[in-house]
Amino acid sequence: MTVRVRFAPSPTGMFHVGGARSALQNWIYAKQQGGVFVLRIEDTDAARNKPEWTEGILSALDWIGISRGSYEGPHFQSENAGEHRAAAARLYESGRAYYCDCTREDVQARTGSQYQGYDGYHRDRGLGPGPGHALRFRTPDEGATVVVDLIRGEPTFENKLIEDFVIARGDGSPVFLLANVVDDMSMGITHVIRAEEHLPNTPKQQLLWDALGVKPPIWAHVPVVVNEKRQKLSKRRDKVALEAYREEGYLPGAMRNYLMLLGWAPSGDREIVPWSVIEEEFRLEEVNPSPAFFDEKKLRAFNGDYIRALPVDEFIDACQPWLTGTGTIAPPPWQPEEFDADAFAAVAPLAQTRITVLSEIVPNVDFLFLASPLIDEAAWAKTMKEGSAELLDDAVAAFEALESWDAESLKSTLEAVGAERGLKLGKTQAPVRVAVTGRTVGLPLFESLEVLGRERTLTRMRAARLRLV
């Protein structure tokens, strides 16, 4: 038997990080088993579907390493609508489903409770198809439905606690439960790996598989992803869009690595490991069923480690979208003709050790490419205090006299200027840094001044001095 797994997102919004994790788990499992990864776009919600969301799914999968052409699909659920209706008809004709015209208010009036499920009122009343008649599955009165789950063992559901659920609406259109089952059947899906939020639907779907005469797949319900309050990640409340992390400058390798740790861990006392190790060691059976905490701070630290591990030339290439404003990345504050690739290459190794996401490259190097620095007024007010004007005068004079404009000479010269005033280097260089870069923190100062050059450095220091008059 060839293992066939599927990833079946809906094109109704940005790509959720939890969905990205499920896609990766399906992808790895299929590769380990020599199987097939199927992409199915569940596009039957016509009111919410947009073509750009479908493209967003494909682009997001590309980004995390599941590239187009390496999987089967994409298939579209809407293309299988005829099979969905045919399956509903078979269930009705075989007596496994019946029509019902009860409204929610009707059920509530009979049961006296808004919380009790459907009471089976139309089970044996012989109502036929017609406008407003929903088709309900006839759940067995006795026994239990056992779900074989690679992560959760064998969850067992008593059939008497499962209501006769709707499989087709009053307009004849099949609901998600049935469409999902029919699609998996027609695509030969052998393993369904998905989030645990779908587990309550699984016994209903398994009953549908049995009623349609096909052996159900093997299930694996991976843990729900939660925030720091242990609440399920929400699009309304949490930062969950994979696109947002991509545009902020997270590396796909770091994101892949971190997502795979949500509920699973590689061997040994390590978390950052090559993707080849994850592909080799990952086991669905070892996934922890408990909720998995998506820790953005930890992900950011991961990303910083991945950035520092890049060869410098790859780091320079990775920064280009933020330096040029390509794609959906916001343009930098300088004009294209102001950017100096050689100057950036000179400071890139320094920047690489200091940033945790690639978007941070812009505020770290903007002073190199702007005619004058962007002044952080709070930093200016905090730094430029009594004595700063005189210190800048002395520093300008000392720098003007330098024969060699290099980081070592600049540092020793400014140290001497500070020593004459009884200041340590940290206090001495703070006004110079703000005058030249506009900020109190950034790349190493003296290496930055070397790349910026004598003329531009002195011009900025003099301009800052005039501002202090």
C-alpha positions, 0 to 999 in steps of 0.5 A, spaced: 500 500 500 502 506 498 501 511 503 498 517 501 497 523 505 493 530 504 494 537 506 487 541 505 487 548 507 481 553 505 483 559 501 479 564 506 485 568 509 492 568 511 496 562 512 496 559 519 503 557 522 499 551 525 497 549 518 504 550 516 506 545 522 501 540 519 503 541 512 510 539 514 508 533 518 504 530 513 510 532 508 515 528 512 511 522 513 510 521 506 517 522 504 519 517 510 514 512 507 515 513 500 508 515 499 505 521 496 503 528 499 497 531 496 495 538 496 487 539 496 484 546 496 477 546 500 474 552 496 467 550 497 466 556 501 464 561 495 463 567 499 470 567 503 474 564 498 479 568 494 484 566 488 489 570 492 489 566 498 490 560 494 496 563 491 498 565 498 497 558 500 502 555 494 507 561 496 507 559 503 508 552 502 514 554 497 517 558 502 517 552 508 520 548 503 514 544 500 515 546 493 510 546 487 511 540 482 514 536 488 507 534 490 500 532 487 495 537 486 493 542 487 486 539 487 480 543 488 474 541 493 469 544 488 471 540 482 468 534 486 461 537 488 458 531 483 461 526 487 459 529 494 452 529 492 452 522 489 455 520 496 449 523 499 444 520 495 447 513 496 447 514 503 439 516 503 437 510 498 441 505 503 437 507 509 443 510 512 441 517 512 434 521 512 431 527 511 429 532 516 425 539 516 426 541 523 429 548 525 433 549 531 427 552 534 423 546 533 428 542 536 429 546 542 421 547 543 421 539 543 427 538 548 426 544 552 434 545 552 438 550 547 444 545 549 441 538 547 442 536 540 438 533 535 432 528 538 431 524 532 424 526 530 424 525 523 428 518 523 422 514 522 417 519 519 419 518 511 420 525 509 422 525 502 427 530 499 425 537 498 426 545 499 429 546 506 429 538 507 436 537 510 439 530 510 441 527 516 446 521 517 442 515 521 447 514 527 447 507 530 443 506 536 448 502 540 456 500 540 462 505 540 466 508 534 473 507 535 478 511 532 485 508 531 490 514 532 497 514 532 498 519 537 492 518 541 491 511 541 484 509 540 479 514 543 472 511 543 466 514 542 459 511 544 454 512 538 448 514 543 452 520 544 453 522 537 447 525 534 444 524 527 448 529 524 447 533 518 450 531 511 447 535 506 443 542 507 436 544 505 439 546 498 442 539 497 449 542 498 453 537 502 457 539 508 464 539 510 464 532 514 461 529 508 465 532 502 471 531 506 470 524 507 468 523 499 474 527 497 479 523 501 476 516 499 476 519 491 484 521 492 485 514 496 488 518 502 491 512 507 493 517 513 489 523 515 494 527 519 491 534 522 490 538 528 486 535 534 481 540 533 478 536 528 478 530 533 470 531 535 468 530 528 473 524 527 467 519 529 462 522 525 467 521 519 469 514 520 461 512 521 461 515 514 467 511 511 464 505 514 457 507 511 460 508 504 463 501 504 470 504 505 476 502 510 477 509 514 484 512 514 489 511 520 488 518 524 493 522 527 491 528 531 497 533 532 496 537 538 493 544 538 498 550 538 497 555 544 499 562 546 503 564 552 496 564 556 495 557 553 489 559 549 488 556 542 492 561 537 487 566 534 487 570 528 483 575 531 488 576 537 495 572 536 500 573 530 499 567 526 500 569 519 506 565 516 506 571 511 507 576 517 513 572 519 516 572 512 515 579 511 519 581 518 525 577 516 524 570 519 528 565 515 524 559 512 529 554 515 529 557 522 521 557 521 521 549 519 525 547 525 521 551 530 514 549 527 517 541 528 518 542 535 511 544 537 509 537 540 516 533 538 523 533 539 529 530 536 534 526 540 539 528 545 539 535 548 538 539 542 533 543 538 536 547 532 538 541 528 539 540 520 533 539 516 536 532 514 536 530 521 528 532 522 526 528 516 530 522 519 528 522 526 521 525 526 516 520 528 508 521 529 508 516 534 512 520 538 508 527 538 506 529 545 498 530 545 499 536 550 498 543 547 504 546 544 506 553 546 508 557 540 513 562 543 515 567 539 521 570 543 524 563 542 522 563 535 526 569 534 532 567 538 532 561 533 532 565 527 538 569 530 542 563 531 540 561 523 542 568 521 549 568 524 550 561 521 549 563 514 555 565 510 556 572 509 555 572 502 548 568 503 546 573 509 548 579 504 543 576 499 538 574 504 538 582 506 536 584 499 529 584 499 529 589 505 535 593 502 531 594 496 524 594 498 522 588 493 515 584 493 511 586 499 517 588 503 516 596 505 521 600 501 527 603 505 528 610 507 533 611 502 533 612 495 535 606 490 541 610 488 543 612 495 545 605 496 552 603 496 553 595 495 560 595 497 559 599 504 553 594 506 558 588 504 563 592 509 559 592 515 554 586 513 559 581 518 558 586 524 550 587 522 549 579 522 551 578 529 546 583 532 540 582 528 535 577 530 530 578 524 532 580 517 528 587 517 532 589 523 538 590 518 534 597 515 535 601 522 542 598 523 545 601 516 540 606 514 546 611 517 550 609 511 546 611 505 542 617 507 544 624 506 543 625 514 542 621 519 535 619 522 535 622 529 532 619 535 529 625 539 529 621 545 536 618 544 538 625 543 535 628 549 538 623 553 545 623 550 546 630 548 547 633 555 552 638 558 559 638 556 557 634 549 558 640 545 565 641 547 566 634 547 564 634 540 569 640 538 575 636 541 573 630 537 572 633 531 579 636 531 582 630 533 579 626 528 581 632 523 588 631 524 588 623 523 593 621 518 589 614 517 582 613 517 581 606 520 577 603 526 583 602 530 586 609 530 579 612 531 578 608 537 584 610 540 584 617 538 577 618 541 579 614 548 584 620 548 579 625 548 575 622 553 581 621 558 582 628 558 575 629 560 576 624 565 571 619 561 571 612 559 570 610 552 563 608 553 561 615 555 565 619 550 563 615 544 555 616 546 555 623 543 559 621 537 554 615 535 548 619 536 551 625 532 553 620 526 548 615 526 542 618 530 541 612 535 544 610 541 545 603 539 547 600 533 553 597 529 560 597 532 562 605 532 569 605 529 568 600 524 562 604 522 565 611 522 571 607 517 566 605 512 562 612 512 568 616 511 572 622 514 568 627 510 561 624 512 563 623 519 566 630 520 560 633 517 555 630 521 559 631 527 559 639 526 552 639 524 550 636 531 555 641 534 551 647 531 544 644 533 547 644 541 549 652 540 
